[in-house]
Amino acid sequence: MLRSFDIVLIVVMTAAATVTYTIKHQAENKLEEVRKLEAGIKLEEDTIDLLRADWALLTQPNRLEKLVGVYQQDLQLSPTDPTQLARPEELPMLKADLPPPADVLEAMGLAKGNGKPKKPVVDTDDIATGSVDR
């Protein structure tokens, strides 16, 4: 009896050790993936910082002024007049914001002013639907 119980305990202990080792191995693999992702993120952040610094250097007003002087004849740039600038309220309305014309409202069957549809003046017998030969 004692020997069979010892064998069962040894089997249980071996199974528990195997499961523990497997879980530990999977955790180490996941940790390695996380470290690779963090390294990739750090590389991308460094690249973004480098590009922002590069952009700041390229858009310096002194540098742009020198370029305008060098390429003045090719580009034929001129300063913007204050009269060329417009405020948003001076711009025309968007087409989506315009009210529909009166003839469109009448064609849709809406009466002027009250917004209630009136009876359409369409003769349904003259409409060709294509489903029946006439």
N, CA, C and O atoms as a GROMACS GRO file, in nm:
protein
  536
    1MET      N    1   0.083  -0.119   0.000
    1MET     CA    2   0.000   0.000   0.000
    1MET      C    3   0.087   0.125   0.000
    1MET      O    4   0.057   0.221  -0.072
    2LEU      N    5   0.191   0.125   0.077
    2LEU     CA    6   0.276   0.241   0.088
    2LEU      C    7   0.350   0.267  -0.044
    2LEU      O    8   0.370   0.382  -0.082
    3ARG      N    9   0.390   0.160  -0.111
    3ARG     CA   10   0.462   0.179  -0.236
    3ARG      C   11   0.373   0.238  -0.345
    3ARG      O   12   0.418   0.326  -0.419
    4SER      N   13   0.252   0.195  -0.356
    4SER     CA   14   0.163   0.249  -0.460
    4SER      C   15   0.130   0.396  -0.432
    4SER      O   16   0.120   0.476  -0.525
    5PHE      N   17   0.114   0.430  -0.304
    5PHE     CA   18   0.088   0.570  -0.267
    5PHE      C   19   0.210   0.656  -0.300
    5PHE      O   20   0.195   0.768  -0.348
    6ASP      N   21   0.330   0.604  -0.276
    6ASP     CA   22   0.452   0.677  -0.309
    6ASP      C   23   0.464   0.699  -0.460
    6ASP      O   24   0.504   0.806  -0.505
    7ILE      N   25   0.429   0.598  -0.538
    7ILE     CA   26   0.435   0.609  -0.684
    7ILE      C   27   0.336   0.715  -0.733
    7ILE      O   28   0.368   0.793  -0.822
    8VAL      N   29   0.216   0.717  -0.675
    8VAL     CA   30   0.115   0.816  -0.714
    8VAL      C   31   0.166   0.956  -0.681
    8VAL      O   32   0.152   1.047  -0.763
    9LEU      N   33   0.223   0.976  -0.564
    9LEU     CA   34   0.276   1.107  -0.526
    9LEU      C   35   0.392   1.149  -0.617
    9LEU      O   36   0.402   1.267  -0.651
   10ILE      N   37   0.477   1.058  -0.656
   10ILE     CA   38   0.586   1.090  -0.747
   10ILE      C   39   0.532   1.133  -0.884
   10ILE      O   40   0.583   1.228  -0.944
   11VAL      N   41   0.430   1.065  -0.932
   11VAL     CA   42   0.368   1.101  -1.060
   11VAL      C   43   0.304   1.239  -1.050
   11VAL      O   44   0.320   1.320  -1.141
   12VAL      N   45   0.232   1.267  -0.942
   12VAL     CA   46   0.168   1.398  -0.922
   12VAL      C   47   0.274   1.507  -0.914
   12VAL      O   48   0.258   1.614  -0.974
   13MET      N   49   0.383   1.482  -0.841
   13MET     CA   50   0.490   1.580  -0.828
   13MET      C   51   0.557   1.606  -0.963
   13MET      O   52   0.589   1.721  -0.995
   14THR      N   53   0.578   1.502  -1.042
   14THR     CA   54   0.638   1.518  -1.174
   14THR      C   55   0.546   1.598  -1.266
   14THR      O   56   0.592   1.684  -1.340
   15ALA      N   57   0.416   1.571  -1.262
   15ALA     CA   58   0.319   1.644  -1.344
   15ALA      C   59   0.316   1.791  -1.302
   15ALA      O   60   0.314   1.880  -1.388
   16ALA      N   61   0.316   1.817  -1.172
   16ALA     CA   62   0.315   1.955  -1.124
   16ALA      C   63   0.442   2.028  -1.166
   16ALA      O   64   0.436   2.144  -1.206
   17ALA      N   65   0.556   1.962  -1.160
   17ALA     CA   66   0.682   2.024  -1.202
   17ALA      C   67   0.679   2.053  -1.352
   17ALA      O   68   0.728   2.157  -1.396
   18THR      N   69   0.623   1.962  -1.430
   18THR     CA   70   0.613   1.983  -1.576
   18THR      C   71   0.524   2.102  -1.609
   18THR      O   72   0.558   2.185  -1.693
   19VAL      N   73   0.411   2.109  -1.542
   19VAL     CA   74   0.318   2.221  -1.566
   19VAL      C   75   0.383   2.352  -1.524
   19VAL      O   76   0.373   2.451  -1.595
   20THR      N   77   0.450   2.353  -1.410
   20THR     CA   78   0.517   2.474  -1.363
   20THR      C   79   0.625   2.519  -1.461
   20THR      O   80   0.634   2.637  -1.492
   21TYR      N   81   0.705   2.426  -1.511
   21TYR     CA   82   0.809   2.459  -1.606
   21TYR      C   83   0.749   2.514  -1.736
   21TYR      O   84   0.801   2.610  -1.793
   22THR      N   85   0.640   2.453  -1.783
   22THR     CA   86   0.575   2.498  -1.906
   22THR      C   87   0.524   2.641  -1.890
   22THR      O   88   0.542   2.724  -1.979
   23ILE      N   89   0.459   2.670  -1.777
   23ILE     CA   90   0.407   2.805  -1.753
   23ILE      C   91   0.522   2.905  -1.745
   23ILE      O   92   0.512   3.015  -1.800
   24LYS      N   93   0.631   2.868  -1.678
   24LYS     CA   94   0.748   2.956  -1.667
   24LYS      C   95   0.807   2.984  -1.804
   24LYS      O   96   0.844   3.098  -1.833
   25HIS      N   97   0.816   2.883  -1.887
   25HIS     CA   98   0.871   2.899  -2.021
   25HIS      C   99   0.783   2.991  -2.106
   25HIS      O  100   0.834   3.077  -2.177
   26GLN      N  101   0.650   2.974  -2.098
   26GLN     CA  102   0.559   3.061  -2.173
   26GLN      C  103   0.569   3.205  -2.125
   26GLN      O  104   0.565   3.298  -2.205
   27ALA      N  105   0.583   3.224  -1.993
   27ALA     CA  106   0.596   3.360  -1.939
   27ALA      C  107   0.725   3.426  -1.988
   27ALA      O  108   0.725   3.545  -2.019
   28GLU      N  109   0.834   3.350  -1.995
   28GLU     CA  110   0.960   3.404  -2.045
   28GLU      C  111   0.948   3.442  -2.193
   28GLU      O  112   1.003   3.544  -2.236
   29ASN      N  113   0.877   3.362  -2.269
   29ASN     CA  114   0.856   3.394  -2.411
   29ASN      C  115   0.775   3.523  -2.426
   29ASN      O  116   0.807   3.608  -2.509
   30LYS      N  117   0.670   3.537  -2.346
   30LYS     CA  118   0.588   3.659  -2.351
   30LYS      C  119   0.670   3.781  -2.308
   30LYS      O  120   0.656   3.888  -2.366
   31LEU      N  121   0.754   3.765  -2.207
   31LEU     CA  122   0.839   3.875  -2.162
   31LEU      C  123   0.936   3.917  -2.272
   31LEU      O  124   0.962   4.036  -2.290
   32GLU      N  125   0.987   3.822  -2.346
   32GLU     CA  126   1.077   3.852  -2.459
   32GLU      C  127   1.002   3.930  -2.567
   32GLU      O  128   1.056   4.024  -2.625
   33GLU      N  129   0.877   3.891  -2.596
   33GLU     CA  130   0.795   3.964  -2.693
   33GLU      C  131   0.770   4.107  -2.647
   33GLU      O  132   0.778   4.201  -2.726
   34VAL      N  133   0.740   4.124  -2.518
   34VAL     CA  134   0.715   4.257  -2.463
   34VAL      C  135   0.840   4.344  -2.476
   34VAL      O  136   0.831   4.461  -2.512
   35ARG      N  137   0.956   4.288  -2.448
   35ARG     CA  138   1.081   4.364  -2.460
   35ARG      C  139   1.107   4.405  -2.605
   35ARG      O  140   1.153   4.516  -2.630
   36LYS      N  141   1.077   4.316  -2.699
   36LYS     CA  142   1.095   4.350  -2.841
   36LYS      C  143   1.000   4.464  -2.881
   36LYS      O  144   1.040   4.556  -2.952
   37LEU      N  145   0.874   4.456  -2.835
   37LEU     CA  146   0.777   4.562  -2.867
   37LEU      C  147   0.819   4.695  -2.805
   37LEU      O  148   0.809   4.799  -2.869
   38GLU      N  149   0.867   4.691  -2.680
   38GLU     CA  150   0.911   4.815  -2.615
   38GLU      C  151   1.031   4.874  -2.689
   38GLU      O  152   1.041   4.996  -2.702
   39ALA      N  153   1.122   4.790  -2.737
   39ALA     CA  154   1.237   4.840  -2.814
   39ALA      C  155   1.190   4.903  -2.945
   39ALA      O  156   1.242   5.007  -2.986
   40GLY      N  157   1.091   4.841  -3.010
   40GLY     CA  158   1.037   4.898  -3.134
   40GLY      C  159   0.968   5.031  -3.109
   40GLY      O  160   0.982   5.124  -3.188
   41ILE      N  161   0.893   5.040  -2.998
   41ILE     CA  162   0.825   5.166  -2.964
   41ILE      C  163   0.928   5.275  -2.936
   41ILE      O  164   0.912   5.388  -2.981
   42LYS      N  165   1.032   5.241  -2.862
   42LYS     CA  166   1.138   5.338  -2.831
   42LYS      C  167   1.204   5.387  -2.960
   42LYS      O  168   1.233   5.506  -2.974
   43LEU      N  169   1.229   5.297  -3.054
   43LEU     CA  170   1.289   5.335  -3.182
   43LEU      C  171   1.198   5.431  -3.258
   43LEU      O  172   1.245   5.530  -3.314
   44GLU      N  173   1.068   5.402  -3.260
   44GLU     CA  174   0.973   5.489  -3.330
   44GLU      C  175   0.965   5.626  -3.263
   44GLU      O  176   0.960   5.728  -3.332
   45GLU      N  177   0.965   5.630  -3.129
   45GLU     CA  178   0.961   5.758  -3.059
   45GLU      C  179   1.086   5.840  -3.089
   45GLU      O  180   1.078   5.961  -3.109
   46ASP      N  181   1.203   5.774  -3.092
   46ASP     CA  182   1.326   5.845  -3.125
   46ASP      C  183   1.322   5.898  -3.268
   46ASP      O  184   1.370   6.008  -3.295
   47THR      N  185   1.266   5.820  -3.359
   47THR     CA  186   1.255   5.864  -3.498
   47THR      C  187   1.163   5.985  -3.508
   47THR      O  188   1.192   6.079  -3.582
   48ILE      N  189   1.052   5.983  -3.435
   48ILE     CA  190   0.959   6.097  -3.436
   48ILE      C  191   1.027   6.222  -3.382
   48ILE      O  192   1.012   6.330  -3.438
   49ASP      N  193   1.102   6.206  -3.272
   49ASP     CA  194   1.173   6.321  -3.216
   49ASP      C  195   1.275   6.376  -3.315
   49ASP      O  196   1.289   6.498  -3.329
   50LEU      N  197   1.345   6.288  -3.384
   50LEU     CA  198   1.443   6.332  -3.483
   50LEU      C  199   1.376   6.405  -3.599
   50LEU      O  200   1.426   6.507  -3.646
   51LEU      N  201   1.263   6.353  -3.644
   51LEU     CA  202   1.191   6.418  -3.754
   51LEU      C  203   1.135   6.554  -3.712
   51LEU      O  204   1.134   6.648  -3.792
   52ARG      N  205   1.089   6.566  -3.588
   52ARG     CA  206   1.040   6.696  -3.540
   52ARG      C  207   1.154   6.797  -3.534
   52ARG      O  208   1.136   6.913  -3.571
   53ALA      N  209   1.270   6.753  -3.488
   53ALA     CA  210   1.385   6.843  -3.484
   53ALA      C  211   1.426   6.884  -3.625
   53ALA      O  212   1.459   7.000  -3.650
   54ASP      N  213   1.424   6.790  -3.717
   54ASP     CA  214   1.456   6.818  -3.856
   54ASP      C  215   1.357   6.919  -3.914
   54ASP      O  216   1.397   7.012  -3.985
   55TRP      N  217   1.229   6.901  -3.885
   55TRP     CA  218   1.125   6.992  -3.934
   55TRP      C  219   1.147   7.132  -3.877
   55TRP      O  220   1.132   7.231  -3.948
   56ALA      N  221   1.183   7.140  -3.749
   56ALA     CA  222   1.207   7.271  -3.688
   56ALA      C  223   1.324   7.341  -3.756
   56ALA      O  224   1.320   7.462  -3.777
   57LEU      N  225   1.428   7.266  -3.792
   57LEU     CA  226   1.541   7.327  -3.861
   57LEU      C  227   1.503   7.371  -4.002
   57LEU      O  228   1.544   7.479  -4.046
   58LEU      N  229   1.426   7.290  -4.071
   58LEU     CA  230   1.391   7.322  -4.210
   58LEU      C  231   1.295   7.440  -4.221
   58LEU      O  232   1.293   7.508  -4.324
   59THR      N  233   1.214   7.464  -4.119
   59THR     CA  234   1.114   7.570  -4.127
   59THR      C  235   1.156   7.696  -4.052
   59THR      O  236   1.070   7.779  -4.020
   60GLN      N  237   1.282   7.713  -4.022
   60GLN     CA  238   1.328   7.835  -3.957
   60GLN      C  239   1.308   7.953  -4.051
   60GLN      O  240   1.342   7.944  -4.169
   61PRO      N  241   1.253   8.063  -4.001
   61PRO     CA  242   1.227   8.177  -4.089
   61PRO      C  243   1.353   8.231  -4.159
   61PRO      O  244   1.347   8.271  -4.275
   62ASN      N  245   1.467   8.232  -4.089
   62ASN     CA  246   1.590   8.282  -4.153
   62ASN      C  247   1.628   8.196  -4.273
   62ASN      O  248   1.666   8.248  -4.377
   63ARG      N  249   1.617   8.065  -4.257
   63ARG     CA  250   1.651   7.974  -4.367
   63ARG      C  251   1.555   7.993  -4.484
   63ARG      O  252   1.598   7.997  -4.600
   64LEU      N  253   1.426   8.005  -4.454
   64LEU     CA  254   1.328   8.023  -4.561
   64LEU      C  255   1.348   8.156  -4.633
   64LEU      O  256   1.330   8.166  -4.754
   65GLU      N  257   1.386   8.260  -4.556
   65GLU     CA  258   1.410   8.390  -4.618
   65GLU      C  259   1.528   8.382  -4.714
   65GLU      O  260   1.526   8.442  -4.822
   66LYS      N  261   1.633   8.309  -4.674
   66LYS     CA  262   1.749   8.292  -4.764
   66LYS      C  263   1.709   8.216  -4.890
   66LYS      O  264   1.753   8.250  -5.000
   67LEU      N  265   1.626   8.113  -4.874
   67LEU     CA  266   1.582   8.036  -4.991
   67LEU      C  267   1.497   8.120  -5.085
   67LEU      O  268   1.508   8.109  -5.207
   68VAL      N  269   1.413   8.205  -5.027
   68VAL     CA  270   1.332   8.293  -5.112
   68VAL      C  271   1.423   8.386  -5.191
   68VAL      O  272   1.398   8.412  -5.309
   69GLY      N  273   1.528   8.437  -5.127
   69GLY     CA  274   1.622   8.524  -5.198
   69GLY      C  275   1.693   8.452  -5.309
   69GLY      O  276   1.714   8.508  -5.416
   70VAL      N  277   1.732   8.327  -5.286
   70VAL     CA  278   1.805   8.249  -5.386
   70VAL      C  279   1.715   8.216  -5.505
   70VAL      O  280   1.758   8.225  -5.620
   71TYR      N  281   1.593   8.178  -5.478
   71TYR     CA  282   1.502   8.131  -5.585
   71TYR      C  283   1.397   8.235  -5.623
   71TYR      O  284   1.293   8.199  -5.677
   72GLN      N  285   1.423   8.363  -5.597
   72GLN     CA  286   1.324   8.468  -5.625
   72GLN      C  287   1.287   8.472  -5.773
   72GLN      O  288   1.169   8.485  -5.806
   73GLN      N  289   1.383   8.462  -5.862
   73GLN     CA  290   1.351   8.471  -6.004
   73GLN      C  291   1.275   8.348  -6.052
   73GLN      O  292   1.188   8.360  -6.138
   74ASP      N  293   1.306   8.230  -5.998
   74ASP     CA  294   1.235   8.109  -6.040
   74ASP      C  295   1.092   8.107  -5.987
   74ASP      O  296   0.999   8.072  -6.059
   75LEU      N  297   1.076   8.144  -5.861
   75LEU     CA  298   0.944   8.133  -5.798
   75LEU      C  299   0.858   8.256  -5.818
   75LEU      O  300   0.735   8.247  -5.817
   76GLN      N  301   0.920   8.372  -5.834
   76GLN     CA  302   0.851   8.500  -5.850
   76GLN      C  303   0.749   8.521  -5.737
   76GLN      O  304   0.632   8.548  -5.761
   77LEU      N  305   0.797   8.507  -5.615
   77LEU     CA  306   0.712   8.526  -5.498
   77LEU      C  307   0.700   8.674  -5.466
   77LEU      O  308   0.791   8.752  -5.491
   78SER      N  309   0.585   8.711  -5.409
   78SER     CA  310   0.565   8.849  -5.364
   78SER      C  311   0.493   8.845  -5.230
   78SER      O  312   0.421   8.749  -5.202
   79PRO      N  313   0.511   8.947  -5.148
   79PRO     CA  314   0.443   8.948  -5.018
   79PRO      C  315   0.292   8.952  -5.034
   79PRO      O  316   0.240   9.004  -5.134
   80THR      N  317   0.222   8.898  -4.937
   80THR     CA  318   0.076   8.896  -4.939
   80THR      C  319   0.023   9.032  -4.894
   80THR      O  320   0.063   9.082  -4.789
   81ASP      N  321  -0.067   9.089  -4.972
   81ASP     CA  322  -0.130   9.214  -4.932
   81ASP      C  323  -0.234   9.187  -4.824
   81ASP      O  324  -0.297   9.082  -4.824
   82PRO      N  325  -0.252   9.280  -4.732
   82PRO     CA  326  -0.353   9.260  -4.629
   82PRO      C  327  -0.494   9.249  -4.686
   82PRO      O  328  -0.582   9.190  -4.623
   83THR      N  329  -0.515   9.305  -4.804
   83THR     CA  330  -0.649   9.297  -4.864
   83THR      C  331  -0.678   9.158  -4.921
   83THR      O  332  -0.793   9.127  -4.952
   84GLN      N  333  -0.573   9.075  -4.934
   84GLN     CA  334  -0.594   8.940  -4.986
   84GLN      C  335  -0.644   8.844  -4.880
   84GLN      O  336  -0.688   8.733  -4.912
   85LEU      N  337  -0.638   8.884  -4.756
   85LEU     CA  338  -0.680   8.796  -4.647
   85LEU      C  339  -0.828   8.820  -4.619
   85LEU      O  340  -0.875   8.934  -4.624
   86ALA      N  341  -0.900   8.715  -4.589
   86ALA     CA  342  -1.043   8.726  -4.562
   86ALA      C  343  -1.075   8.660  -4.429
   86ALA      O  344  -1.014   8.561  -4.390
   87ARG      N  345  -1.172   8.718  -4.361
   87ARG     CA  346  -1.221   8.658  -4.237
   87ARG      C  347  -1.326   8.553  -4.274
   87ARG      O  348  -1.385   8.561  -4.381
   88PRO      N  349  -1.350   8.456  -4.187
   88PRO     CA  350  -1.447   8.351  -4.219
   88PRO      C  351  -1.586   8.404  -4.250
   88PRO      O  352  -1.656   8.348  -4.334
   89GLU      N  353  -1.628   8.512  -4.184
   89GLU     CA  354  -1.763   8.563  -4.211
   89GLU      C  355  -1.773   8.631  -4.347
   89GLU      O  356  -1.883   8.654  -4.396
   90GLU      N  357  -1.660   8.664  -4.410
   90GLU     CA  358  -1.661   8.724  -4.543
   90GLU      C  359  -1.670   8.620  -4.655
   90GLU      O  360  -1.695   8.656  -4.770
   91LEU      N  361  -1.651   8.494  -4.622
   91LEU     CA  362  -1.654   8.388  -4.722
   91LEU      C  363  -1.799   8.356  -4.760
   91LEU      O  364  -1.888   8.374  -4.677
   92PRO      N  365  -1.825   8.309  -4.881
   92PRO     CA  366  -1.961   8.273  -4.919
   92PRO      C  367  -2.009   8.150  -4.844
   92PRO      O  368  -1.929   8.072  -4.791
   93MET      N  369  -2.140   8.134  -4.840
   93MET     CA  370  -2.200   8.021  -4.771
   93MET      C  371  -2.168   7.890  -4.841
   93MET      O  372  -2.149   7.887  -4.963
   94LEU      N  373  -2.162   7.783  -4.766
   94LEU     CA  374  -2.145   7.650  -4.825
   94LEU      C  375  -2.272   7.612  -4.899
   94LEU      O  376  -2.381   7.655  -4.861
   95LYS      N  377  -2.259   7.531  -5.002
   95LYS     CA  378  -2.377   7.488  -5.077
   95LYS      C  379  -2.474   7.410  -4.988
   95LYS      O  380  -2.596   7.418  -5.007
   96ALA      N  381  -2.420   7.335  -4.893
   96ALA     CA  382  -2.506   7.257  -4.804
   96ALA      C  383  -2.589   7.347  -4.712
   96ALA      O  384  -2.696   7.306  -4.667
   97ASP      N  385  -2.541   7.469  -4.685
   97ASP     CA  386  -2.613   7.560  -4.596
   97ASP      C  387  -2.715   7.647  -4.669
   97ASP      O  388  -2.797   7.711  -4.604
   98LEU      N  389  -2.712   7.651  -4.801
   98LEU     CA  390  -2.805   7.734  -4.877
   98LEU      C  391  -2.945   7.676  -4.872
   98LEU      O  392  -2.962   7.554  -4.880
   99PRO      N  393  -3.046   7.760  -4.859
   99PRO     CA  394  -3.183   7.708  -4.866
   99PRO      C  395  -3.215   7.669  -5.010
   99PRO      O  396  -3.165   7.731  -5.103
  100PRO      N  397  -3.298   7.567  -5.028
  100PRO     CA  398  -3.331   7.527  -5.165
  100PRO      C  399  -3.416   7.634  -5.234
  100PRO      O  400  -3.492   7.704  -5.167
  101PRO      N  401  -3.403   7.648  -5.365
  101PRO     CA  402  -3.484   7.746  -5.440
  101PRO      C  403  -3.633   7.714  -5.429
  101PRO      O  404  -3.671   7.600  -5.399
  102ALA      N  405  -3.716   7.815  -5.454
  102ALA     CA  406  -3.861   7.801  -5.439
  102ALA      C  407  -3.916   7.697  -5.536
  102ALA      O  408  -4.007   7.622  -5.499
  103ASP      N  409  -3.865   7.691  -5.659
  103ASP     CA  410  -3.918   7.595  -5.756
  103ASP      C  411  -3.888   7.452  -5.713
  103ASP      O  412  -3.966   7.361  -5.743
  104VAL      N  413  -3.778   7.429  -5.643
  104VAL     CA  414  -3.746   7.295  -5.593
  104VAL      C  415  -3.843   7.258  -5.482
  104VAL      O  416  -3.888   7.144  -5.474
  105LEU      N  417  -3.874   7.355  -5.396
  105LEU     CA  418  -3.970   7.329  -5.288
  105LEU      C  419  -4.108   7.295  -5.346
  105LEU      O  420  -4.176   7.205  -5.297
  106GLU      N  421  -4.147   7.368  -5.451
  106GLU     CA  422  -4.277   7.340  -5.512
  106GLU      C  423  -4.277   7.203  -5.579
  106GLU      O  424  -4.377   7.132  -5.574
  107ALA      N  425  -4.167   7.166  -5.642
  107ALA     CA  426  -4.159   7.035  -5.708
  107ALA      C  427  -4.164   6.923  -5.605
  107ALA      O  428  -4.213   6.814  -5.634
  108MET      N  429  -4.112   6.950  -5.485
  108MET     CA  430  -4.115   6.848  -5.380
  108MET      C  431  -4.252   6.843  -5.314
  108MET      O  432  -4.279   6.752  -5.235
  109GLY      N  433  -4.340   6.938  -5.346
  109GLY     CA  434  -4.473   6.937  -5.290
  109GLY      C  435  -4.484   7.012  -5.159
  109GLY      O  436  -4.580   6.993  -5.084
  110LEU      N  437  -4.388   7.096  -5.130
  110LEU     CA  438  -4.392   7.174  -5.007
  110LEU      C  439  -4.444   7.313  -5.040
  110LEU      O  440  -4.396   7.379  -5.133
  111ALA      N  441  -4.543   7.358  -4.962
  111ALA     CA  442  -4.596   7.492  -4.982
  111ALA      C  443  -4.498   7.594  -4.927
  111ALA      O  444  -4.423   7.563  -4.834
  112LYS      N  445  -4.498   7.712  -4.982
  112LYS     CA  446  -4.408   7.817  -4.935
  112LYS      C  447  -4.449   7.860  -4.795
  112LYS      O  448  -4.566   7.886  -4.769
  113GLY      N  449  -4.352   7.866  -4.706
  113GLY     CA  450  -4.377   7.922  -4.574
  113GLY      C  451  -4.420   7.823  -4.469
  113GLY      O  452  -4.361   7.821  -4.361
  114ASN      N  453  -4.521   7.740  -4.495
  114ASN     CA  454  -4.571   7.655  -4.387
  114ASN      C  455  -4.502   7.519  -4.382
  114ASN      O  456  -4.513   7.451  -4.280
  115GLY      N  457  -4.434   7.477  -4.485
  115GLY     CA  458  -4.359   7.352  -4.484
  115GLY      C  459  -4.445   7.228  -4.490
  115GLY      O  460  -4.394   7.117  -4.473
  116LYS      N  461  -4.577   7.245  -4.514
  116LYS     CA  462  -4.664   7.128  -4.524
  116LYS      C  463  -4.672   7.084  -4.670
  116LYS      O  464  -4.684   7.167  -4.760
  117PRO      N  465  -4.666   6.953  -4.692
  117PRO     CA  466  -4.674   6.909  -4.831
  117PRO      C  467  -4.813   6.932  -4.888
  117PRO      O  468  -4.914   6.911  -4.821
  118LYS      N  469  -4.817   6.974  -5.013
  118LYS     CA  470  -4.945   6.985  -5.081
  118LYS      C  471  -4.958   6.869  -5.178
  118LYS      O  472  -4.860   6.799  -5.204
  119LYS      N  473  -5.076   6.849  -5.232
  119LYS     CA  474  -5.099   6.736  -5.321
  119LYS      C  475  -5.015   6.751  -5.447
  119LYS      O  476  -5.012   6.858  -5.508
  120PRO      N  477  -4.947   6.644  -5.486
  120PRO     CA  478  -4.868   6.652  -5.610
  120PRO      C  479  -4.959   6.664  -5.730
  120PRO      O  480  -5.068   6.607  -5.733
  121VAL      N  481  -4.913   6.738  -5.828
  121VAL     CA  482  -4.989   6.761  -5.950
  121VAL      C  483  -4.929   6.675  -6.060
  121VAL      O  484  -4.898   6.725  -6.168
  122VAL      N  485  -4.913   6.546  -6.034
  122VAL     CA  486  -4.850   6.456  -6.128
  122VAL      C  487  -4.955   6.358  -6.178
  122VAL      O  488  -5.025   6.296  -6.098
  123ASP      N  489  -4.966   6.345  -6.308
  123ASP     CA  490  -5.058   6.249  -6.367
  123ASP      C  491  -4.988   6.114  -6.368
  123ASP      O  492  -4.892   6.094  -6.442
  124THR      N  493  -5.036   6.022  -6.287
  124THR     CA  494  -4.967   5.894  -6.272
  124THR      C  495  -4.982   5.805  -6.395
  124THR      O  496  -4.903   5.711  -6.411
  125ASP      N  497  -5.079   5.831  -6.482
  125ASP     CA  498  -5.096   5.746  -6.599
  125ASP      C  499  -4.985   5.768  -6.702
  125ASP      O  500  -4.959   5.680  -6.783
  126ASP      N  501  -4.920   5.882  -6.700
  126ASP     CA  502  -4.816   5.909  -6.799
  126ASP      C  503  -4.678   5.862  -6.753
  126ASP      O  504  -4.580   5.876  -6.828
  127ILE      N  505  -4.668   5.807  -6.634
  127ILE     CA  506  -4.538   5.765  -6.583
  127ILE      C  507  -4.507   5.626  -6.641
  127ILE      O  508  -4.586   5.533  -6.626
  128ALA      N  509  -4.393   5.613  -6.707
  128ALA     CA  510  -4.350   5.485  -6.761
  128ALA      C  511  -4.260   5.417  -6.659
  128ALA      O  512  -4.152   5.467  -6.629
  129THR      N  513  -4.304   5.304  -6.606
  129THR     CA  514  -4.224   5.236  -6.504
  129THR      C  515  -4.135   5.129  -6.565
  129THR      O  516  -4.038   5.088  -6.502
  130GLY      N  517  -4.166   5.085  -6.684
  130GLY     CA  518  -4.086   4.982  -6.747
  130GLY      C  519  -4.129   4.840  -6.711
  130GLY      O  520  -4.071   4.744  -6.761
  131SER      N  521  -4.229   4.827  -6.625
  131SER     CA  522  -4.269   4.693  -6.584
  131SER      C  523  -4.379   4.638  -6.675
  131SER      O  524  -4.397   4.517  -6.683
  132VAL      N  525  -4.452   4.725  -6.742
  132VAL     CA  526  -4.564   4.680  -6.826
  132VAL      C  527  -4.550   4.747  -6.963
  132VAL      O  528  -4.527   4.868  -6.972
  133ASP      N  529  -4.563   4.667  -7.071
  133ASP     CA  530  -4.562   4.725  -7.206
  133ASP      C  531  -4.690   4.798  -7.230
  133ASP      O  532  -4.797   4.752  -7.189
  134ARG      N  533  -4.682   4.911  -7.297
  134ARG     CA  534  -4.802   4.988  -7.328
  134ARG      C  535  -4.821   4.995  -7.477
  134ARG      O  536  -4.917   5.056  -7.524
   0.00000   0.00000   0.00000
